[in-house]
Amino acid sequence: MAIVIGLVFLALSVWAVLPSNLFGLNWGADVLTVLRGGLPLLGLFIGLIAVFIGIADMKDKAEAKKEEEAEKAKASSSSDAK
C-alpha cells in the first residue's frame, strides 16, 4: 500500500511541475523559488547539527581519555601494592 501511495505522489508531483501545454500545472518556477529559498535554511540546519555532533564527539573523546587514564592509574597502583 505504501508503494502505491508513493507512486501516486510521485506522479502528482511530476504532473504539477510539467508545463501547461503538456497537460501540467506549470508550477516549475514556483518549485525552483521554494528550493532557492529553502536551501540556505537547510544548509544552516545541517551546519548546526554538524557543530553539535562535533562538540559531543570532543566531549566523548575527552571522557574516554579520562577513563583510560583512571584505569591505567588503578592498574599501576594495584601492581605497586603487590
mmCIF file as gemmi writes it, N, C-alpha and C atoms, coordinates in Angstrom:
data_model
loop_
_atom_site.group_PDB
_atom_site.id
_atom_site.type_symbol
_atom_site.label_atom_id
_atom_site.label_alt_id
_atom_site.label_comp_id
_atom_site.label_asym_id
_atom_site.label_entity_id
_atom_site.label_seq_id
_atom_site.pdbx_PDB_ins_code
_atom_site.Cartn_x
_atom_site.Cartn_y
_atom_site.Cartn_z
_atom_site.occupancy
_atom_site.B_iso_or_equiv
_atom_site.pdbx_formal_charge
_atom_site.auth_seq_id
_atom_site.auth_asym_id
_atom_site.pdbx_PDB_model_num
ATOM 1 N N . MET Axp A 1 ? 0.819 -1.192 0 1 0 ? 1 A 1
ATOM 2 C CA . MET Axp A 1 ? 0 0 0 1 0 ? 1 A 1
ATOM 3 C C . MET Axp A 1 ? 0.866 1.259 0 1 0 ? 1 A 1
ATOM 4 N N . ALA Axp A 2 ? 1.963 1.232 0.76 1 0 ? 2 A 1
ATOM 5 C CA . ALA Axp A 2 ? 2.847 2.396 0.818 1 0 ? 2 A 1
ATOM 6 C C . ALA Axp A 2 ? 3.486 2.673 -0.537 1 0 ? 2 A 1
ATOM 7 N N . ILE Axp A 3 ? 3.796 1.613 -1.28 1 0 ? 3 A 1
ATOM 8 C CA . ILE Axp A 3 ? 4.396 1.798 -2.606 1 0 ? 3 A 1
ATOM 9 C C . ILE Axp A 3 ? 3.407 2.475 -3.541 1 0 ? 3 A 1
ATOM 10 N N . VAL Axp A 4 ? 2.16 2.079 -3.482 1 0 ? 4 A 1
ATOM 11 C CA . VAL Axp A 4 ? 1.13 2.676 -4.335 1 0 ? 4 A 1
ATOM 12 C C . VAL Axp A 4 ? 0.953 4.155 -3.999 1 0 ? 4 A 1
ATOM 13 N N . ILE Axp A 5 ? 0.886 4.47 -2.732 1 0 ? 5 A 1
ATOM 14 C CA . ILE Axp A 5 ? 0.744 5.865 -2.313 1 0 ? 5 A 1
ATOM 15 C C . ILE Axp A 5 ? 1.96 6.672 -2.756 1 0 ? 5 A 1
ATOM 16 N N . GLY Axp A 6 ? 3.141 6.101 -2.601 1 0 ? 6 A 1
ATOM 17 C CA . GLY Axp A 6 ? 4.358 6.776 -3.039 1 0 ? 6 A 1
ATOM 18 C C . GLY Axp A 6 ? 4.358 7.039 -4.532 1 0 ? 6 A 1
ATOM 19 N N . LEU Axp A 7 ? 3.93 6.062 -5.322 1 0 ? 7 A 1
ATOM 20 C CA . LEU Axp A 7 ? 3.871 6.246 -6.774 1 0 ? 7 A 1
ATOM 21 C C . LEU Axp A 7 ? 2.843 7.306 -7.17 1 0 ? 7 A 1
ATOM 22 N N . VAL Axp A 8 ? 1.717 7.343 -6.457 1 0 ? 8 A 1
ATOM 23 C CA . VAL Axp A 8 ? 0.702 8.361 -6.734 1 0 ? 8 A 1
ATOM 24 C C . VAL Axp A 8 ? 1.259 9.756 -6.449 1 0 ? 8 A 1
ATOM 25 N N . PHE Axp A 9 ? 1.944 9.921 -5.332 1 0 ? 9 A 1
ATOM 26 C CA . PHE Axp A 9 ? 2.512 11.225 -5.008 1 0 ? 9 A 1
ATOM 27 C C . PHE Axp A 9 ? 3.608 11.62 -5.989 1 0 ? 9 A 1
ATOM 28 N N . LEU Axp A 10 ? 4.413 10.655 -6.42 1 0 ? 10 A 1
ATOM 29 C CA . LEU Axp A 10 ? 5.425 10.952 -7.433 1 0 ? 10 A 1
ATOM 30 C C . LEU Axp A 10 ? 4.781 11.413 -8.735 1 0 ? 10 A 1
ATOM 31 N N . ALA Axp A 11 ? 3.737 10.728 -9.163 1 0 ? 11 A 1
ATOM 32 C CA . ALA Axp A 11 ? 3.054 11.095 -10.402 1 0 ? 11 A 1
ATOM 33 C C . ALA Axp A 11 ? 2.423 12.485 -10.285 1 0 ? 11 A 1
ATOM 34 N N . LEU Axp A 12 ? 1.8 12.775 -9.15 1 0 ? 12 A 1
ATOM 35 C CA . LEU Axp A 12 ? 1.204 14.096 -8.955 1 0 ? 12 A 1
ATOM 36 C C . LEU Axp A 12 ? 2.261 15.201 -8.926 1 0 ? 12 A 1
ATOM 37 N N . SER Axp A 13 ? 3.399 14.911 -8.351 1 0 ? 13 A 1
ATOM 38 C CA . SER Axp A 13 ? 4.472 15.903 -8.298 1 0 ? 13 A 1
ATOM 39 C C . SER Axp A 13 ? 5.018 16.196 -9.684 1 0 ? 13 A 1
ATOM 40 N N . VAL Axp A 14 ? 5.234 15.156 -10.461 1 0 ? 14 A 1
ATOM 41 C CA . VAL Axp A 14 ? 5.712 15.362 -11.832 1 0 ? 14 A 1
ATOM 42 C C . VAL Axp A 14 ? 4.672 16.118 -12.639 1 0 ? 14 A 1
ATOM 43 N N . TRP Axp A 15 ? 3.405 15.766 -12.499 1 0 ? 15 A 1
ATOM 44 C CA . TRP Axp A 15 ? 2.327 16.442 -13.22 1 0 ? 15 A 1
ATOM 45 C C . TRP Axp A 15 ? 2.265 17.927 -12.847 1 0 ? 15 A 1
ATOM 46 N N . ALA Axp A 16 ? 2.525 18.244 -11.574 1 0 ? 16 A 1
ATOM 47 C CA . ALA Axp A 16 ? 2.43 19.631 -11.124 1 0 ? 16 A 1
ATOM 48 C C . ALA Axp A 16 ? 3.511 20.511 -11.734 1 0 ? 16 A 1
ATOM 49 N N . VAL Axp A 17 ? 4.702 19.987 -11.977 1 0 ? 17 A 1
ATOM 50 C CA . VAL Axp A 17 ? 5.783 20.821 -12.496 1 0 ? 17 A 1
ATOM 51 C C . VAL Axp A 17 ? 5.862 20.82 -14.018 1 0 ? 17 A 1
ATOM 52 N N . LEU Axp A 18 ? 5.083 19.987 -14.685 1 0 ? 18 A 1
ATOM 53 C CA . LEU Axp A 18 ? 5.08 19.99 -16.147 1 0 ? 18 A 1
ATOM 54 C C . LEU Axp A 18 ? 4.504 21.296 -16.682 1 0 ? 18 A 1
ATOM 55 N N . PRO Axp A 19 ? 4.983 21.743 -17.841 1 0 ? 19 A 1
ATOM 56 C CA . PRO Axp A 19 ? 4.407 22.953 -18.443 1 0 ? 19 A 1
ATOM 57 C C . PRO Axp A 19 ? 2.932 22.76 -18.779 1 0 ? 19 A 1
ATOM 58 N N . SER Axp A 20 ? 2.194 23.847 -18.805 1 0 ? 20 A 1
ATOM 59 C CA . SER Axp A 20 ? 0.745 23.755 -19.016 1 0 ? 20 A 1
ATOM 60 C C . SER Axp A 20 ? 0.394 23.278 -20.417 1 0 ? 20 A 1
ATOM 61 N N . ASN Axp A 21 ? 1.287 23.473 -21.399 1 0 ? 21 A 1
ATOM 62 C CA . ASN Axp A 21 ? 0.987 22.984 -22.741 1 0 ? 21 A 1
ATOM 63 C C . ASN Axp A 21 ? 1.15 21.466 -22.842 1 0 ? 21 A 1
ATOM 64 N N . LEU Axp A 22 ? 1.71 20.836 -21.805 1 0 ? 22 A 1
ATOM 65 C CA . LEU Axp A 22 ? 1.829 19.374 -21.759 1 0 ? 22 A 1
ATOM 66 C C . LEU Axp A 22 ? 0.892 18.783 -20.712 1 0 ? 22 A 1
ATOM 67 N N . PHE Axp A 23 ? -0.237 19.422 -20.466 1 0 ? 23 A 1
ATOM 68 C CA . PHE Axp A 23 ? -1.238 18.94 -19.514 1 0 ? 23 A 1
ATOM 69 C C . PHE Axp A 23 ? -0.749 19.022 -18.066 1 0 ? 23 A 1
ATOM 70 N N . GLY Axp A 24 ? 0.144 19.922 -17.771 1 0 ? 24 A 1
ATOM 71 C CA . GLY Axp A 24 ? 0.638 20.071 -16.404 1 0 ? 24 A 1
ATOM 72 C C . GLY Axp A 24 ? 0.103 21.334 -15.765 1 0 ? 24 A 1
ATOM 73 N N . LEU Axp A 25 ? 0.543 21.587 -14.552 1 0 ? 25 A 1
ATOM 74 C CA . LEU Axp A 25 ? 0.108 22.775 -13.815 1 0 ? 25 A 1
ATOM 75 C C . LEU Axp A 25 ? 1.078 23.941 -13.957 1 0 ? 25 A 1
ATOM 76 N N . ASN Axp A 26 ? 2.259 23.696 -14.531 1 0 ? 26 A 1
ATOM 77 C CA . ASN Axp A 26 ? 3.262 24.736 -14.766 1 0 ? 26 A 1
ATOM 78 C C . ASN Axp A 26 ? 3.75 25.367 -13.457 1 0 ? 26 A 1
ATOM 79 N N . TRP Axp A 27 ? 3.984 24.557 -12.437 1 0 ? 27 A 1
ATOM 80 C CA . TRP Axp A 27 ? 4.476 25.038 -11.161 1 0 ? 27 A 1
ATOM 81 C C . TRP Axp A 27 ? 5.996 24.958 -11.055 1 0 ? 27 A 1
ATOM 82 N N . GLY Axp A 28 ? 6.666 24.68 -12.134 1 0 ? 28 A 1
ATOM 83 C CA . GLY Axp A 28 ? 8.122 24.506 -12.114 1 0 ? 28 A 1
ATOM 84 C C . GLY Axp A 28 ? 8.856 25.703 -11.551 1 0 ? 28 A 1
ATOM 85 N N . ALA Axp A 29 ? 8.482 26.915 -11.977 1 0 ? 29 A 1
ATOM 86 C CA . ALA Axp A 29 ? 9.148 28.12 -11.485 1 0 ? 29 A 1
ATOM 87 C C . ALA Axp A 29 ? 8.905 28.311 -9.992 1 0 ? 29 A 1
ATOM 88 N N . ASP Axp A 30 ? 7.707 27.999 -9.536 1 0 ? 30 A 1
ATOM 89 C CA . ASP Axp A 30 ? 7.399 28.122 -8.106 1 0 ? 30 A 1
ATOM 90 C C . ASP Axp A 30 ? 8.207 27.121 -7.285 1 0 ? 30 A 1
ATOM 91 N N . VAL Axp A 31 ? 8.351 25.924 -7.812 1 0 ? 31 A 1
ATOM 92 C CA . VAL Axp A 31 ? 9.142 24.902 -7.109 1 0 ? 31 A 1
ATOM 93 C C . VAL Axp A 31 ? 10.589 25.357 -6.998 1 0 ? 31 A 1
ATOM 94 N N . LEU Axp A 32 ? 11.144 25.912 -8.067 1 0 ? 32 A 1
ATOM 95 C CA . LEU Axp A 32 ? 12.527 26.405 -8.017 1 0 ? 32 A 1
ATOM 96 C C . LEU Axp A 32 ? 12.674 27.56 -7.03 1 0 ? 32 A 1
ATOM 97 N N . THR Axp A 33 ? 11.667 28.409 -6.929 1 0 ? 33 A 1
ATOM 98 C CA . THR Axp A 33 ? 11.71 29.508 -5.967 1 0 ? 33 A 1
ATOM 99 C C . THR Axp A 33 ? 11.745 28.973 -4.531 1 0 ? 33 A 1
ATOM 100 N N . VAL Axp A 34 ? 10.931 27.985 -4.275 1 0 ? 34 A 1
ATOM 101 C CA . VAL Axp A 34 ? 10.923 27.384 -2.933 1 0 ? 34 A 1
ATOM 102 C C . VAL Axp A 34 ? 12.265 26.732 -2.634 1 0 ? 34 A 1
ATOM 103 N N . LEU Axp A 35 ? 12.822 26.032 -3.619 1 0 ? 35 A 1
ATOM 104 C CA . LEU Axp A 35 ? 14.119 25.387 -3.413 1 0 ? 35 A 1
ATOM 105 C C . LEU Axp A 35 ? 15.214 26.415 -3.17 1 0 ? 35 A 1
ATOM 106 N N . ARG Axp A 36 ? 15.194 27.501 -3.94 1 0 ? 36 A 1
ATOM 107 C CA . ARG Axp A 36 ? 16.207 28.547 -3.743 1 0 ? 36 A 1
ATOM 108 C C . ARG Axp A 36 ? 16.094 29.175 -2.355 1 0 ? 36 A 1
ATOM 109 N N . GLY Axp A 37 ? 14.897 29.329 -1.859 1 0 ? 37 A 1
ATOM 110 C CA . GLY Axp A 37 ? 14.71 29.91 -0.528 1 0 ? 37 A 1
ATOM 111 C C . GLY Axp A 37 ? 14.984 28.927 0.588 1 0 ? 37 A 1
ATOM 112 N N . GLY Axp A 38 ? 14.751 27.651 0.318 1 0 ? 38 A 1
ATOM 113 C CA . GLY Axp A 38 ? 14.906 26.651 1.366 1 0 ? 38 A 1
ATOM 114 C C . GLY Axp A 38 ? 16.306 26.094 1.514 1 0 ? 38 A 1
ATOM 115 N N . LEU Axp A 39 ? 17.098 26.127 0.447 1 0 ? 39 A 1
ATOM 116 C CA . LEU Axp A 39 ? 18.443 25.541 0.527 1 0 ? 39 A 1
ATOM 117 C C . LEU Axp A 39 ? 19.353 26.241 1.532 1 0 ? 39 A 1
ATOM 118 N N . PRO Axp A 40 ? 19.358 27.582 1.617 1 0 ? 40 A 1
ATOM 119 C CA . PRO Axp A 40 ? 20.18 28.2 2.665 1 0 ? 40 A 1
ATOM 120 C C . PRO Axp A 40 ? 19.752 27.793 4.073 1 0 ? 40 A 1
ATOM 121 N N . LEU Axp A 41 ? 18.447 27.677 4.294 1 0 ? 41 A 1
ATOM 122 C CA . LEU Axp A 41 ? 17.973 27.243 5.612 1 0 ? 41 A 1
ATOM 123 C C . LEU Axp A 41 ? 18.376 25.803 5.889 1 0 ? 41 A 1
ATOM 124 N N . LEU Axp A 42 ? 18.27 24.952 4.884 1 0 ? 42 A 1
ATOM 125 C CA . LEU Axp A 42 ? 18.701 23.567 5.045 1 0 ? 42 A 1
ATOM 126 C C . LEU Axp A 42 ? 20.192 23.5 5.363 1 0 ? 42 A 1
ATOM 127 N N . GLY Axp A 43 ? 20.982 24.315 4.667 1 0 ? 43 A 1
ATOM 128 C CA . GLY Axp A 43 ? 22.411 24.371 4.947 1 0 ? 43 A 1
ATOM 129 C C . GLY Axp A 43 ? 22.699 24.845 6.361 1 0 ? 43 A 1
ATOM 130 N N . LEU Axp A 44 ? 21.931 25.811 6.832 1 0 ? 44 A 1
ATOM 131 C CA . LEU Axp A 44 ? 22.091 26.315 8.198 1 0 ? 44 A 1
ATOM 132 C C . LEU Axp A 44 ? 21.828 25.212 9.216 1 0 ? 44 A 1
ATOM 133 N N . PHE Axp A 45 ? 20.721 24.481 9.041 1 0 ? 45 A 1
ATOM 134 C CA . PHE Axp A 45 ? 20.393 23.414 9.987 1 0 ? 45 A 1
ATOM 135 C C . PHE Axp A 45 ? 21.417 22.285 9.94 1 0 ? 45 A 1
ATOM 136 N N . ILE Axp A 46 ? 21.882 21.923 8.762 1 0 ? 46 A 1
ATOM 137 C CA . ILE Axp A 46 ? 22.897 20.867 8.651 1 0 ? 46 A 1
ATOM 138 C C . ILE Axp A 46 ? 24.19 21.315 9.32 1 0 ? 46 A 1
ATOM 139 N N . GLY Axp A 47 ? 24.558 22.574 9.131 1 0 ? 47 A 1
ATOM 140 C CA . GLY Axp A 47 ? 25.758 23.097 9.785 1 0 ? 47 A 1
ATOM 141 C C . GLY Axp A 47 ? 25.641 23.092 11.298 1 0 ? 47 A 1
ATOM 142 N N . LEU Axp A 48 ? 24.49 23.502 11.816 1 0 ? 48 A 1
ATOM 143 C CA . LEU Axp A 48 ? 24.293 23.49 13.27 1 0 ? 48 A 1
ATOM 144 C C . LEU Axp A 48 ? 24.355 22.073 13.829 1 0 ? 48 A 1
ATOM 145 N N . ILE Axp A 49 ? 23.735 21.147 13.139 1 0 ? 49 A 1
ATOM 146 C CA . ILE Axp A 49 ? 23.764 19.758 13.593 1 0 ? 49 A 1
ATOM 147 C C . ILE Axp A 49 ? 25.184 19.231 13.577 1 0 ? 49 A 1
ATOM 148 N N . ALA Axp A 50 ? 25.958 19.566 12.537 1 0 ? 50 A 1
ATOM 149 C CA . ALA Axp A 50 ? 27.345 19.113 12.458 1 0 ? 50 A 1
ATOM 150 C C . ALA Axp A 50 ? 28.181 19.678 13.601 1 0 ? 50 A 1
ATOM 151 N N . VAL Axp A 51 ? 27.949 20.947 13.946 1 0 ? 51 A 1
ATOM 152 C CA . VAL Axp A 51 ? 28.684 21.555 15.064 1 0 ? 51 A 1
ATOM 153 C C . VAL Axp A 51 ? 28.336 20.849 16.375 1 0 ? 51 A 1
ATOM 154 N N . PHE Axp A 52 ? 27.053 20.602 16.608 1 0 ? 52 A 1
ATOM 155 C CA . PHE Axp A 52 ? 26.652 19.921 17.843 1 0 ? 52 A 1
ATOM 156 C C . PHE Axp A 52 ? 27.222 18.507 17.906 1 0 ? 52 A 1
ATOM 157 N N . ILE Axp A 53 ? 27.241 17.808 16.796 1 0 ? 53 A 1
ATOM 158 C CA . ILE Axp A 53 ? 27.814 16.458 16.769 1 0 ? 53 A 1
ATOM 159 C C . ILE Axp A 53 ? 29.308 16.525 17.049 1 0 ? 53 A 1
ATOM 160 N N . GLY Axp A 54 ? 29.99 17.516 16.478 1 0 ? 54 A 1
ATOM 161 C CA . GLY Axp A 54 ? 31.427 17.672 16.728 1 0 ? 54 A 1
ATOM 162 C C . GLY Axp A 54 ? 31.736 17.956 18.185 1 0 ? 54 A 1
ATOM 163 N N . ILE Axp A 55 ? 30.943 18.813 18.805 1 0 ? 55 A 1
ATOM 164 C CA . ILE Axp A 55 ? 31.146 19.124 20.224 1 0 ? 55 A 1
ATOM 165 C C . ILE Axp A 55 ? 30.911 17.884 21.073 1 0 ? 55 A 1
ATOM 166 N N . ALA Axp A 56 ? 29.854 17.141 20.784 1 0 ? 56 A 1
ATOM 167 C CA . ALA Axp A 56 ? 29.567 15.919 21.544 1 0 ? 56 A 1
ATOM 168 C C . ALA Axp A 56 ? 30.685 14.897 21.352 1 0 ? 56 A 1
ATOM 169 N N . ASP Axp A 57 ? 31.233 14.814 20.145 1 0 ? 57 A 1
ATOM 170 C CA . ASP Axp A 57 ? 32.328 13.878 19.884 1 0 ? 57 A 1
ATOM 171 C C . ASP Axp A 57 ? 33.572 14.263 20.672 1 0 ? 57 A 1
ATOM 172 N N . MET Axp A 58 ? 33.869 15.562 20.733 1 0 ? 58 A 1
ATOM 173 C CA . MET Axp A 58 ? 35.031 16.009 21.507 1 0 ? 58 A 1
ATOM 174 C C . MET Axp A 58 ? 34.843 15.707 22.987 1 0 ? 58 A 1
ATOM 175 N N . LYS Axp A 59 ? 33.633 15.895 23.5 1 0 ? 59 A 1
ATOM 176 C CA . LYS Axp A 59 ? 33.361 15.59 24.909 1 0 ? 59 A 1
ATOM 177 C C . LYS Axp A 59 ? 33.51 14.092 25.176 1 0 ? 59 A 1
ATOM 178 N N . ASP Axp A 60 ? 33.015 13.263 24.251 1 0 ? 60 A 1
ATOM 179 C CA . ASP Axp A 60 ? 33.135 11.813 24.417 1 0 ? 60 A 1
ATOM 180 C C . ASP Axp A 60 ? 34.587 11.373 24.406 1 0 ? 60 A 1
ATOM 181 N N . LYS Axp A 61 ? 35.39 11.947 23.504 1 0 ? 61 A 1
ATOM 182 C CA . LYS Axp A 61 ? 36.813 11.586 23.452 1 0 ? 61 A 1
ATOM 183 C C . LYS Axp A 61 ? 37.532 11.998 24.728 1 0 ? 61 A 1
ATOM 184 N N . ALA Axp A 62 ? 37.205 13.183 25.255 1 0 ? 62 A 1
ATOM 185 C CA . ALA Axp A 62 ? 37.832 13.643 26.498 1 0 ? 62 A 1
ATOM 186 C C . ALA Axp A 62 ? 37.436 12.737 27.665 1 0 ? 62 A 1
ATOM 187 N N . GLU Axp A 63 ? 36.189 12.332 27.7 1 0 ? 63 A 1
ATOM 188 C CA . GLU Axp A 63 ? 35.729 11.447 28.773 1 0 ? 63 A 1
ATOM 189 C C . GLU Axp A 63 ? 36.385 10.068 28.656 1 0 ? 63 A 1
ATOM 190 N N . ALA Axp A 64 ? 36.518 9.566 27.444 1 0 ? 64 A 1
ATOM 191 C CA . ALA Axp A 64 ? 37.161 8.265 27.247 1 0 ? 64 A 1
ATOM 192 C C . ALA Axp A 64 ? 38.636 8.328 27.65 1 0 ? 64 A 1
ATOM 193 N N . LYS Axp A 65 ? 39.279 9.452 27.355 1 0 ? 65 A 1
ATOM 194 C CA . LYS Axp A 65 ? 40.69 9.61 27.73 1 0 ? 65 A 1
ATOM 195 C C . LYS Axp A 65 ? 40.835 9.649 29.254 1 0 ? 65 A 1
ATOM 196 N N . LYS Axp A 66 ? 39.922 10.339 29.939 1 0 ? 66 A 1
ATOM 197 C CA . LYS Axp A 66 ? 39.967 10.387 31.402 1 0 ? 66 A 1
ATOM 198 C C . LYS Axp A 66 ? 39.761 9.003 31.994 1 0 ? 66 A 1
ATOM 199 N N . GLU Axp A 67 ? 38.812 8.244 31.432 1 0 ? 67 A 1
ATOM 200 C CA . GLU Axp A 67 ? 38.568 6.887 31.926 1 0 ? 67 A 1
ATOM 201 C C . GLU Axp A 67 ? 39.772 5.989 31.691 1 0 ? 67 A 1
ATOM 202 N N . GLU Axp A 68 ? 40.421 6.145 30.543 1 0 ? 68 A 1
ATOM 203 C CA . GLU Axp A 68 ? 41.604 5.339 30.24 1 0 ? 68 A 1
ATOM 204 C C . GLU Axp A 68 ? 42.736 5.665 31.205 1 0 ? 68 A 1
ATOM 205 N N . GLU Axp A 69 ? 42.921 6.942 31.491 1 0 ? 69 A 1
ATOM 206 C CA . GLU Axp A 69 ? 43.959 7.343 32.445 1 0 ? 69 A 1
ATOM 207 C C . GLU Axp A 69 ? 43.64 6.823 33.843 1 0 ? 69 A 1
ATOM 208 N N . ALA Axp A 70 ? 42.378 6.833 34.221 1 0 ? 70 A 1
ATOM 209 C CA . ALA Axp A 70 ? 41.983 6.33 35.531 1 0 ? 70 A 1
ATOM 210 C C . ALA Axp A 70 ? 42.229 4.831 35.621 1 0 ? 70 A 1
ATOM 211 N N . GLU Axp A 71 ? 41.959 4.102 34.536 1 0 ? 71 A 1
ATOM 212 C CA . GLU Axp A 71 ? 42.222 2.659 34.524 1 0 ? 71 A 1
ATOM 213 C C . GLU Axp A 71 ? 43.712 2.369 34.612 1 0 ? 71 A 1
ATOM 214 N N . LYS Axp A 72 ? 44.532 3.167 33.918 1 0 ? 72 A 1
ATOM 215 C CA . LYS Axp A 72 ? 45.987 2.984 33.985 1 0 ? 72 A 1
ATOM 216 C C . LYS Axp A 72 ? 46.495 3.265 35.395 1 0 ? 72 A 1
ATOM 217 N N . ALA Axp A 73 ? 45.965 4.327 36.018 1 0 ? 73 A 1
ATOM 218 C CA . ALA Axp A 73 ? 46.377 4.676 37.375 1 0 ? 73 A 1
ATOM 219 C C . ALA Axp A 73 ? 45.954 3.584 38.353 1 0 ? 73 A 1
ATOM 220 N N . LYS Axp A 74 ? 44.79 3.045 38.149 1 0 ? 74 A 1
ATOM 221 C CA . LYS Axp A 74 ? 44.291 1.973 39.017 1 0 ? 74 A 1
ATOM 222 C C . LYS Axp A 74 ? 45.129 0.71 38.835 1 0 ? 74 A 1
ATOM 223 N N . ALA Axp A 75 ? 45.462 0.408 37.578 1 0 ? 75 A 1
ATOM 224 C CA . ALA Axp A 75 ? 46.272 -0.783 37.301 1 0 ? 75 A 1
ATOM 225 C C . ALA Axp A 75 ? 47.674 -0.636 37.867 1 0 ? 75 A 1
ATOM 226 N N . SER Axp A 76 ? 48.256 0.556 37.753 1 0 ? 76 A 1
ATOM 227 C CA . SER Axp A 76 ? 49.618 0.756 38.273 1 0 ? 76 A 1
ATOM 228 C C . SER Axp A 76 ? 49.629 0.759 39.797 1 0 ? 76 A 1
ATOM 229 N N . SER Axp A 77 ? 48.577 1.269 40.412 1 0 ? 77 A 1
ATOM 230 C CA . SER Axp A 77 ? 48.527 1.291 41.877 1 0 ? 77 A 1
ATOM 231 C C . SER Axp A 77 ? 48.3 -0.123 42.41 1 0 ? 77 A 1
ATOM 232 N N . SER Axp A 78 ? 47.539 -0.936 41.691 1 0 ? 78 A 1
ATOM 233 C CA . SER Axp A 78 ? 47.327 -2.309 42.157 1 0 ? 78 A 1
ATOM 234 C C . SER Axp A 78 ? 48.571 -3.154 41.937 1 0 ? 78 A 1
ATOM 235 N N . SER Axp A 79 ? 49.357 -2.867 40.904 1 0 ? 79 A 1
ATOM 236 C CA . SER Axp A 79 ? 50.596 -3.628 40.695 1 0 ? 79 A 1
ATOM 237 C C . SER Axp A 79 ? 51.673 -3.184 41.683 1 0 ? 79 A 1
ATOM 238 N N . ASP Axp A 80 ? 51.643 -1.926 42.118 1 0 ? 80 A 1
ATOM 239 C CA . ASP Axp A 80 ? 52.589 -1.419 43.102 1 0 ? 80 A 1
ATOM 240 C C . ASP Axp A 80 ? 52.292 -2.031 44.476 1 0 ? 80 A 1
ATOM 241 N N . ALA Axp A 81 ? 51.053 -2.31 44.754 1 0 ? 81 A 1
ATOM 242 C CA . ALA Axp A 81 ? 50.652 -2.857 46.056 1 0 ? 81 A 1
ATOM 243 C C . ALA Axp A 81 ? 51.11 -4.299 46.213 1 0 ? 81 A 1
ATOM 244 N N . LYS Axp A 82 ? 51.3 -5.005 45.101 1 0 ? 82 A 1
ATOM 245 C CA . LYS Axp A 82 ? 51.718 -6.414 45.187 1 0 ? 82 A 1
ATOM 246 C C . LYS Axp A 82 ? 53.136 -6.516 45.437 1 0 ? 82 A 1
